């Protein structure tokens, strides 16, 4: 299973609770949001995040300063 196969879904009863959990998952797991908290997809609030791609090994592709 590759990184692109993984996503995290948050379901909560309020926008605030959904945002808090989305922020926590992103911080703890190094993920980035793909769907910000919304209540347009049924009952309750949902959000979605995916893992951030790893940086290239050995500094490849990184800009030097």
ABEGO torsion letter per residue (X at the ends): XBAAABBBBBBBABAAAAAAAAAAAAAAAGBBBABBBBAAAEBEBBBBBBBBBBBBBGGBGBBBX
